[in-house]
Amino acid sequence: MAHIFISYSRADSEYVDSLVKSLSQANFNVWLDRKDIQAGQNWRAEIVEAIERADSFVLVVSRSSTASKYVRQEVYVADGSDREISSLYMEPLDLPSELKLPLAGLQIILLYEDWNAGYYKLVDMLRKQQDEEQAKIKAPLPSTRQAELSIHADKQNDEKEKEKIFTLLSSILGIALDPAQIIEESLGKITINIPYKLSYELKAQVLNNNPKLWDAGITGLHFEGDKHHIPLHDPKLNNSSYKGKETQQSISKSSTTIPKTKSKLPLIIGGVLISVIFLLAFGGIYLFNSNSPPPIVPPTSINTPLPDSPTLTSTPKREVPPTAEAPTSMPTFTPSPTATWTLTPSKTATITPTVTAIPGKISGQVWNDSDKNGSRGFGEFLISGVTVSLGLGSCDSFVDFMDTASTATGSPTSNYSFSGLPAEIYCLRVNLAEACEDFDGNLRILTTPKMHTITLLPGAHESISFGSTLAICIP
């Protein structure tokens, strides 16, 4: 079944889950990898097959996904398989060099600017891509697929080493292979046929950089029909050259390295002491005269510049008779206009996208079923002036038909339509007779059911048609 493959980072799972739910409600079949990633085996045959056989490939672009080696490889496989790629930007950023070429010239959708507008654009784009794929005449998958293996020259020239290569391939693919099955051989290259279904497994092994393949002398793979050659890397060099490129979701505990940093304890102690001194100083000023109100702290604002040094001004004390209750002057604190001393812990905002329900549509045809087979064939014309009614609820119960449409013949695909419909259960009925009964004369009667119960999902388009024929009724 046709599907959409979504490539994303596990760090964006909450956002992606919301997107998948909305697309599923719009009748799209969405495929994404839900299984836990295991170190060293991040590629599996089903992922390769899902990418290669998808109608559309959707990349969720974020800082996490563009930093992921595995997301970049998924894009590489999709581009090599000539899949339709759509890019959804969760945030403004520049693409890394590895993604600029495969994504160059493709349409992008900026979801971070307007979720709803971006989502509707994506739905339209995916529907168009699916319609184009369905219009193509697709031949069934062939039984075999040509695989061109790049081989170390010293291994290729040694028959025993060549035998080891085929023994390894046989164990990986679970079938018997031997050098006699080579269909073409040139310097550094061997071409063989393998079952098409097993080609996904072999490609996954190469993408995982299986060290056994390298040790056997295989340095790369190219399948017939693919745009790209997939290279293998020396595992000893690969471990160091890729260090630091994995994202948090793909780093195993055994390979995680924690960088050594200088102790921050002296800075923490110093900060605490300064805070204590600061509080004692201003606490003493406040206690100096308990009748005076505490200083007013300006409200905290976001991105407030660092405060200027506070200004302390002092007025000398006056001696007053002990019997008189005179006000006592004290040092006053005058903060600068931009100063603020209220500490507010920063908090990363969590944005939960909301999707407005997309209206659905019900349309179809009322046609002259001349051969009375219930299916519109060549030369069977559309009929105008027939009333089609729509009501809420199942046709099995009482339905109040609130909306009607009259058929016309202007469109070759449909001659009645109800649009802007919310997701509900509807009953659709055509105003034509099912049989002559007691009617005398010419009467148009149905060759298909008179009513249909429709469960309309958000954004869905249901097509229901009615066939009828002109009968001569004799009571």
C-alpha positions as CSV (number, residue, x, y, z in Angstrom):
1,M,0.0,0.0,0.0
2,A,1.3,3.5,-0.9
3,H,2.7,5.4,2.1
4,I,4.6,8.4,3.3
5,F,7.9,8.0,5.0
6,I,8.8,10.5,7.8
7,S,12.4,11.1,8.7
8,Y,13.0,12.7,12.0
9,S,15.1,12.9,15.2
10,R,13.8,11.2,18.3
11,A,14.3,14.5,20.1
12,D,11.4,15.8,18.1
13,S,9.1,12.8,18.8
14,E,6.3,14.9,20.5
15,Y,6.1,17.3,17.6
16,V,6.2,14.4,15.0
17,D,3.5,12.4,16.8
18,S,1.2,15.4,16.5
19,L,2.0,15.7,12.8
20,V,1.4,11.9,12.2
21,K,-1.9,12.0,14.0
22,S,-3.1,14.8,11.8
23,L,-2.0,13.2,8.6
24,S,-3.6,9.9,9.6
25,Q,-6.9,11.6,10.2
26,A,-6.6,13.1,6.7
27,N,-6.5,9.5,5.3
28,F,-2.7,9.3,4.7
29,N,-0.8,6.1,5.4
30,V,2.2,7.2,7.4
31,W,5.4,5.1,8.0
32,L,8.0,6.0,10.6
33,D,10.4,4.0,12.6
34,R,9.1,3.6,16.2
35,K,11.5,0.9,17.3
36,D,14.3,1.7,19.7
37,I,17.6,2.4,18.1
38,Q,20.4,0.0,19.0
39,A,24.0,0.9,18.8
40,G,25.7,-0.4,15.7
41,Q,22.5,-1.7,14.0
42,N,20.6,1.5,13.3
43,W,19.7,0.4,9.8
44,R,17.3,-2.4,9.2
45,A,16.0,-3.9,5.9
46,E,12.4,-2.7,6.6
47,I,13.6,0.9,6.9
48,V,15.4,0.7,3.5
49,E,12.3,-0.9,1.9
50,A,10.0,1.7,3.4
51,I,12.0,4.5,2.0
52,E,12.4,3.0,-1.5
53,R,8.8,2.1,-1.9
54,A,7.3,5.3,-0.4
55,D,5.3,7.6,-2.6
56,S,6.6,10.6,-0.6
57,F,9.5,11.2,1.8
58,V,8.9,13.9,4.5
59,L,12.0,15.3,6.3
60,V,11.3,17.1,9.6
61,V,14.1,19.7,9.7
62,S,15.4,20.8,13.1
63,R,18.7,21.2,14.8
64,S,18.5,17.7,16.2
65,S,17.6,16.0,12.9
66,T,20.2,17.8,10.7
67,A,22.9,16.8,13.3
68,S,21.9,13.2,13.1
69,K,24.1,11.0,10.9
70,Y,21.2,8.5,10.4
71,V,18.7,11.2,9.2
72,R,21.3,12.4,6.7
73,Q,21.6,8.8,5.5
74,E,17.9,8.4,5.2
75,V,17.8,11.5,3.0
76,Y,20.7,10.0,1.0
77,V,18.8,6.8,0.4
78,A,15.6,8.6,-0.5
79,D,17.5,10.8,-3.0
80,G,19.3,7.8,-4.5
81,S,16.0,6.0,-4.9
82,D,14.5,9.1,-6.6
83,R,11.8,9.6,-4.0
84,E,9.7,12.8,-3.7
85,I,11.2,14.8,-0.8
86,S,9.4,17.5,1.2
87,S,11.1,19.5,3.9
88,L,9.2,20.7,7.0
89,Y,11.2,23.3,8.9
90,M,10.4,23.4,12.7
91,E,12.8,26.3,13.2
92,P,14.9,28.7,11.1
93,L,18.4,27.2,10.4
94,D,21.0,26.7,7.7
95,L,21.3,23.1,6.3
96,P,24.6,21.3,6.8
97,S,26.6,20.7,3.6
98,E,25.6,17.0,3.5
99,L,21.9,18.0,3.0
100,K,22.2,21.0,0.8
101,L,22.8,19.0,-2.5
102,P,20.0,16.4,-2.1
103,L,17.5,19.1,-1.0
104,A,18.5,21.7,-3.5
105,G,15.6,23.1,-5.5
106,L,12.9,21.2,-3.6
107,Q,9.9,22.9,-2.0
108,I,10.1,23.7,1.6
109,I,7.4,24.4,4.2
110,L,8.1,26.7,7.1
111,L,5.9,25.2,9.8
112,Y,7.5,27.4,12.5
113,E,5.9,30.5,10.9
114,D,2.3,29.3,10.6
115,W,1.5,25.7,11.6
116,N,-2.0,25.6,10.0
117,A,-1.0,27.2,6.7
118,G,2.1,25.0,6.5
119,Y,0.1,21.9,7.3
120,Y,-2.5,22.6,4.6
121,K,0.3,23.2,2.1
122,L,1.8,19.9,3.0
123,V,-1.5,18.0,2.6
124,D,-2.0,19.5,-0.8
125,M,1.5,18.6,-1.8
126,L,1.2,15.0,-0.6
127,R,-2.2,14.6,-2.3
128,K,-0.7,15.8,-5.6
129,Q,2.3,13.5,-5.2
130,Q,0.0,10.5,-4.5
131,D,-2.2,11.3,-7.5
132,E,0.9,11.5,-9.8
133,E,2.2,8.1,-8.4
134,Q,-1.2,6.5,-8.9
135,A,-1.4,7.7,-12.5
136,K,1.9,6.0,-13.3
137,I,1.7,2.5,-14.8
138,K,3.9,0.6,-12.4
139,A,5.4,-2.7,-13.3
140,P,5.6,-5.3,-10.6
141,L,9.0,-5.6,-8.8
142,P,11.3,-7.8,-10.7
143,S,12.4,-11.1,-9.0
144,T,16.1,-10.1,-9.0
145,R,18.2,-7.0,-8.7
146,Q,21.7,-6.3,-10.0
147,A,24.2,-5.5,-7.2
148,E,27.6,-4.0,-8.2
149,L,30.1,-4.7,-5.4
150,S,33.4,-2.6,-5.2
151,I,36.2,-5.0,-4.2
152,H,39.8,-4.6,-3.1
153,A,42.0,-5.5,-6.1
154,D,44.1,-8.0,-4.0
155,K,41.0,-9.8,-2.8
156,Q,39.5,-9.9,-6.3
157,N,42.6,-11.6,-7.8
158,D,42.7,-14.3,-5.2
159,E,40.1,-17.0,-5.8
160,K,40.1,-18.1,-2.2
161,E,39.5,-14.6,-1.0
162,K,36.7,-14.2,-3.6
163,E,35.2,-17.4,-2.3
164,K,35.2,-15.9,1.2
165,I,33.3,-12.9,-0.1
166,F,30.5,-15.1,-1.4
167,T,30.4,-17.2,1.7
168,L,29.9,-14.1,3.8
169,L,27.2,-12.8,1.5
170,S,25.4,-16.2,1.7
171,S,25.4,-16.0,5.5
172,I,24.1,-12.4,5.5
173,L,21.3,-13.0,2.9
174,G,20.5,-16.6,3.9
175,I,20.8,-18.0,0.3
176,A,23.5,-19.9,-1.5
177,L,25.9,-17.7,-3.6
178,D,29.1,-18.5,-5.3
179,P,31.5,-16.9,-7.8
180,A,29.9,-18.8,-10.6
181,Q,26.9,-16.4,-10.3
182,I,29.0,-13.4,-11.3
183,I,27.4,-11.8,-14.4
184,E,30.0,-9.1,-15.0
185,E,33.5,-8.5,-13.6
186,S,35.9,-5.5,-14.2
187,L,38.8,-4.1,-12.3
188,G,37.7,-3.6,-8.7
189,K,34.0,-4.4,-9.4
190,I,31.9,-7.6,-9.4
191,T,28.2,-7.6,-10.5
192,I,25.8,-10.3,-9.3
193,N,22.0,-10.8,-9.3
194,I,20.3,-11.3,-5.9
195,P,16.6,-11.6,-5.0
196,Y,15.0,-8.2,-5.0
197,K,13.6,-8.5,-1.5
198,L,17.1,-9.3,-0.1
199,S,18.5,-6.2,-1.7
200,Y,17.1,-4.2,1.2
201,E,19.0,-6.3,3.7
202,L,22.3,-6.0,1.8
203,K,21.9,-2.2,1.5
204,A,21.1,-2.0,5.3
205,Q,24.3,-4.0,6.1
206,V,26.4,-1.6,4.0
207,L,24.7,1.5,5.6
208,N,25.5,0.0,9.0
209,N,29.2,-0.3,7.8
210,N,29.3,-4.0,8.7
211,P,33.0,-4.6,9.5
212,K,32.8,-8.1,8.2
213,L,32.1,-6.8,4.7
214,W,35.1,-4.5,4.8
215,D,37.3,-7.3,6.2
216,A,36.2,-9.6,3.3
217,G,37.3,-6.9,0.8
218,I,34.0,-5.2,-0.1
219,T,34.5,-1.4,-0.2
220,G,31.1,-0.2,-1.6
221,L,27.8,-1.1,-3.1
222,H,25.6,0.2,-6.0
223,F,22.3,-1.2,-7.0
224,E,20.8,-1.0,-10.5
225,G,18.4,1.9,-10.6
226,D,20.0,3.9,-7.7
227,K,21.6,7.3,-8.3
228,H,24.3,6.8,-5.6
229,H,27.1,4.5,-4.7
230,I,27.2,3.6,-1.0
231,P,30.8,3.5,0.3
232,L,32.1,1.3,3.1
233,H,34.7,2.7,5.5
234,D,37.5,1.1,7.3
235,P,36.0,0.3,10.8
236,K,39.2,1.3,12.6
237,L,39.2,4.7,10.9
238,N,35.5,5.1,11.0
239,N,35.3,4.9,14.8
240,S,37.5,7.9,15.1
241,S,36.4,9.9,12.0
242,Y,32.7,9.9,13.1
243,K,33.3,10.5,16.7
244,G,31.2,13.4,17.9
245,K,28.8,13.3,15.0
246,E,26.1,11.1,16.5
247,T,23.1,12.7,18.2
248,Q,21.9,11.9,21.6
249,Q,19.4,9.4,20.3
250,S,22.1,7.3,18.5
251,I,25.0,7.2,21.0
252,S,25.4,4.0,22.9
253,K,26.4,4.0,26.6
254,S,29.6,2.0,25.8
255,S,30.8,4.6,23.2
256,T,29.9,7.8,25.0
257,T,32.9,10.0,25.9
258,I,32.5,12.7,28.5
259,P,34.8,15.6,27.9
260,K,36.9,16.7,30.9
261,T,36.2,20.1,32.1
262,K,37.7,22.3,34.8
263,S,36.0,22.3,38.1
264,K,33.4,25.1,38.6
265,L,33.4,24.7,42.4
266,P,35.5,27.9,43.1
267,L,33.2,29.9,40.9
268,I,30.1,28.5,42.6
269,I,31.5,29.3,46.1
270,G,32.5,32.8,45.0
271,G,29.0,33.4,43.6
272,V,27.4,32.2,46.9
273,L,29.6,34.5,49.0
274,I,28.9,37.5,46.9
275,S,25.2,36.9,47.2
276,V,25.4,36.5,51.0
277,I,27.3,39.7,51.4
278,F,24.9,41.5,49.1
279,L,21.9,40.3,51.1
280,L,23.5,41.1,54.4
281,A,24.3,44.6,53.3
282,F,20.9,45.5,52.1
283,G,19.3,43.6,55.0
284,G,21.2,45.7,57.4
285,I,20.0,48.9,55.7
286,Y,16.5,47.7,56.0
287,L,16.8,46.8,59.6
288,F,18.4,50.2,60.4
289,N,14.9,51.6,60.3
290,S,12.1,49.0,60.5
291,N,9.5,51.7,60.0
292,S,10.8,52.5,56.5
293,P,9.3,50.5,53.6
294,P,11.6,48.1,51.6
295,P,13.0,49.4,48.4
296,I,10.9,48.9,45.3
297,V,12.3,46.4,42.8
298,P,11.5,47.2,39.1
299,P,9.6,44.4,37.4
300,T,11.7,41.9,35.5
301,S,11.5,42.0,31.7
302,I,12.8,39.6,29.2
303,N,16.2,40.5,27.7
304,T,16.7,43.2,30.2
305,P,20.3,44.6,30.0
306,L,22.7,44.0,32.9
307,P,22.0,46.4,35.7
308,D,24.2,49.4,36.3
309,S,25.9,49.7,39.7
310,P,23.4,50.9,42.3
311,T,23.8,54.4,43.7
312,L,23.9,54.9,47.4
313,T,23.2,58.4,48.7
314,S,23.3,59.2,52.4
315,T,21.7,62.0,54.5
316,P,23.3,62.7,58.0
317,K,21.3,61.8,61.0
318,R,19.6,64.5,63.2
319,E,19.5,64.4,66.9
320,V,15.9,64.7,68.2
321,P,14.6,64.9,71.8
322,P,13.8,61.5,73.1
323,T,10.2,62.5,73.7
324,A,9.5,63.5,70.1
325,E,8.6,60.9,67.5
326,A,10.6,62.4,64.6
327,P,11.3,60.6,61.4
328,T,14.8,59.2,61.1
329,S,16.7,59.7,57.9
330,M,18.5,56.7,56.4
331,P,20.5,55.8,53.3
332,T,18.2,55.4,50.4
333,F,18.7,53.0,47.5
334,T,18.1,54.5,44.0
335,P,18.2,51.9,41.3
336,S,19.1,52.9,37.8
337,P,16.2,52.9,35.3
338,T,17.3,49.6,33.7
339,A,18.4,47.9,36.9
340,T,16.7,44.7,38.1
341,W,17.7,42.4,40.9
342,T,14.9,39.9,40.6
343,L,16.4,36.5,39.6
344,T,14.0,34.5,37.4
345,P,15.0,31.0,36.3
346,S,14.9,30.6,32.6
347,K,12.6,28.0,31.2
348,T,12.5,26.7,27.7
349,A,9.1,27.2,26.2
350,T,7.3,24.1,25.0
351,I,5.3,24.7,21.8
352,T,2.5,22.3,21.2
353,P,1.2,22.7,17.7
354,T,-2.6,22.6,17.2
355,V,-4.2,21.7,14.0
356,T,-7.6,23.1,13.0
357,A,-9.8,20.3,11.7
358,I,-9.7,20.3,7.9
359,P,-13.1,20.3,6.2
360,G,-14.0,17.3,4.1
361,K,-15.9,16.8,0.9
362,I,-18.5,14.3,-0.6
363,S,-19.0,14.3,-4.3
364,G,-19.9,12.0,-7.1
365,Q,-21.9,11.3,-10.2
366,V,-25.4,10.4,-11.3
367,W,-25.1,8.7,-14.6
368,N,-27.1,6.7,-17.2
369,D,-26.3,3.1,-16.6
370,S,-27.3,1.8,-20.0
371,D,-26.0,-1.7,-19.5
372,K,-27.4,-1.9,-16.0
373,N,-24.2,-3.3,-14.5
374,G,-23.8,-0.7,-11.7
375,S,-20.5,0.6,-13.1
376,R,-20.1,3.6,-15.4
377,G,-18.6,2.6,-18.7
378,F,-17.5,4.3,-21.9
379,G,-20.3,6.3,-23.5
380,E,-22.6,6.4,-20.4
381,F,-23.5,10.0,-19.9
382,L,-24.0,12.1,-16.7
383,I,-27.6,13.1,-15.8
384,S,-28.5,16.6,-14.7
385,G,-31.4,17.9,-12.6
386,V,-31.4,15.0,-10.1
387,T,-31.6,15.9,-6.4
388,V,-29.0,14.4,-4.0
389,S,-29.6,14.9,-0.3
390,L,-27.2,14.8,2.7
391,G,-28.1,14.4,6.3
392,L,-26.3,13.8,9.7
393,G,-26.4,10.3,11.1
394,S,-26.5,6.7,9.8
395,C,-28.9,5.7,7.1
396,D,-30.1,2.9,9.4
397,S,-31.7,5.4,11.7
398,F,-33.9,8.4,11.2
399,V,-32.1,11.1,9.2
400,D,-33.1,14.7,8.8
401,F,-31.8,15.6,5.4
402,M,-30.6,19.2,5.8
403,D,-28.8,19.8,2.6
404,T,-29.5,19.1,-1.1
405,A,-27.6,19.5,-4.3
406,S,-28.9,19.3,-7.9
407,T,-26.7,17.5,-10.5
408,A,-25.2,19.2,-13.4
409,T,-23.2,18.0,-16.4
410,G,-20.4,20.6,-16.5
411,S,-17.7,18.4,-14.9
412,P,-16.4,15.2,-16.4
413,T,-15.6,13.7,-12.9
414,S,-18.5,14.7,-10.7
415,N,-21.9,16.4,-11.1
416,Y,-22.8,17.0,-7.5
417,S,-20.7,18.1,-4.5
418,F,-21.0,18.9,-0.8
419,S,-17.9,20.6,0.6
420,G,-16.7,22.3,3.8
421,L,-18.0,19.3,5.8
422,P,-16.8,18.6,9.4
423,A,-15.8,15.0,10.4
424,E,-19.1,13.3,11.1
425,I,-21.3,10.3,10.1
426,Y,-23.5,11.2,7.1
427,C,-26.3,9.6,5.1
428,L,-26.3,10.3,1.4
429,R,-29.5,9.8,-0.7
430,V,-30.5,10.3,-4.3
431,N,-34.0,11.2,-5.3
432,L,-34.6,8.4,-7.8
433,A,-36.9,5.4,-7.5
434,E,-35.6,1.9,-6.8
435,A,-38.4,0.2,-8.7
436,C,-41.5,0.8,-10.9
437,E,-43.9,-0.4,-8.2
438,D,-47.4,1.0,-9.3
439,F,-46.0,3.7,-11.7
440,D,-47.3,3.7,-15.2
441,G,-45.1,5.0,-18.0
442,N,-41.4,5.9,-18.4
443,L,-39.5,6.1,-15.1
444,R,-35.8,6.5,-14.3
445,I,-34.9,3.8,-11.7
446,L,-31.7,3.1,-9.9
447,T,-29.2,0.3,-10.7
448,T,-27.2,1.0,-7.6
449,P,-28.2,1.5,-3.9
450,K,-30.3,4.6,-3.1
451,M,-28.6,5.5,0.2
452,H,-25.1,5.3,1.6
453,T,-23.8,5.8,5.1
454,I,-20.4,7.6,5.1
455,T,-18.0,8.1,8.0
456,L,-16.1,11.2,6.9
457,L,-12.7,11.8,8.4
458,P,-11.0,15.3,8.7
459,G,-9.9,16.5,5.3
460,A,-11.2,13.4,3.6
461,H,-12.9,13.3,0.2
462,E,-15.4,10.6,-0.4
463,S,-16.8,9.9,-3.8
464,I,-20.2,8.2,-4.1
465,S,-22.0,7.7,-7.5
466,F,-25.4,6.6,-8.5
467,G,-26.3,4.6,-11.6
468,S,-29.8,4.7,-13.1
469,T,-31.6,3.6,-16.3
470,L,-34.8,4.6,-18.0
471,A,-37.5,1.9,-17.6
472,I,-40.9,1.5,-19.1
473,C,-43.2,0.7,-16.2
474,I,-46.5,-1.2,-16.6
475,P,-48.6,-1.6,-13.4
